[in-house]
């Protein structure tokens, strides 16, 4: 349901884009007060992205406009590219403190002005959410937060026993390093019911000790079904990586071994970048562990700028054939010394997977590869090629394929 006269609607969901209406503060105060008087379960979605007014002052007044919000169950707030500061975080924390029955929370703080103090205030509200099961918090591009911010988040997560899905984004948070990841890992390892964990850590200062802490999460959380771990920029994500993490092949192997010991694993995303050492040995290791996980349903591998060769793709193609339960697969292979031969080897393997329906390639050298897809496919259809971009350092396109019926 969109913002407007709520009297005409069954008050279960309220959605507003604060940048698109003249008086978002007054509109929200009136409608939220109406919702509080109704006893239905409420889902609240507010998109403040690029909001030009004083967001901190408006947030504070909105929260103060009602005393309790007991029926709020899902809360989504997007503050991307706003002037949100620690004052705004205090208002958000006050809202959370009045909404103890929230079970799903998404807070997006991309490119805002909050600091460690704001995250510390936010922690106090998070602790009140005793029913929290699904949480997504993104700080991508927020420059002022450091390991202390992760310490605050970890303290909140330690109090939550019902967590099922956790998505945390720290792209371009250049002051986050080993200690912050260690705090976070300590808070997540006891979560035996965790089903999904997404960690985005590109352009941070995480080192090999931080990698070991992350691996410890996977070693402990044996009920994980969906794992996404990213240390780089790929075209599917918004932020270019300018200071990549230096991951050795040993670091990558530690992560791979820990992830593939998770017995319930069904959906895996691995994303490594320009300064990661994806050697022939690493590709052999990935292939070997893939062969042991024949029950995987989705696999997404992004190795852009990683010096992968046709030989590495050949090793991978041998092992892909064993994934007969696979329904979707993605490859990011931009700016690697591969040729049409390497792509053909992967395609030949994928055409032997009966359950596979969706395939995505993110590739440069777009025009040559269009001919490869057109000439080599038998039971796959090339249904979409995105327009090649020229805005980045290299040109890329996304190729989407479907299994022929």
Buried (B, 14 or more C-beta within 10 A) or exposed (E): BEBEEBEEEEBBBBEBBBBEBEEBBBBBBBBBBBBBEEEEBBBBBBBBBEBEBBBBEBBBBBBEBBEEBEBBBBBBBBBBBBBBBBBBBBBBBBBBBBBBBBBBBBBBBBBBBBBBBBBBBBBBBBBBBEEBBBBBBBBBBBBBBBBBBBBBBBBBBBBBEEBBBBBBBBBBBBBBBBBBBBBBBBBBBEBEEBBBBBBBBBBBBBBBEBBBBBBBBBBBBEBBBBBBBBBBBBBBBEBBBEEBBBBBBEBBBBBBBBBBBBEEBBBBBBBBBBBBBBBBBBBBBBBBBBBEBEEBBBBBBBBBBBBBBBBBBBBBBBBBBBBEBBBBBBBBBBBBEBBBEBBBBBBBBBBEBEEBBBBBBBBBBBEEBBEBBEEBBEEBEBEEBEEBBEEEEBBBBBBBBBBEE
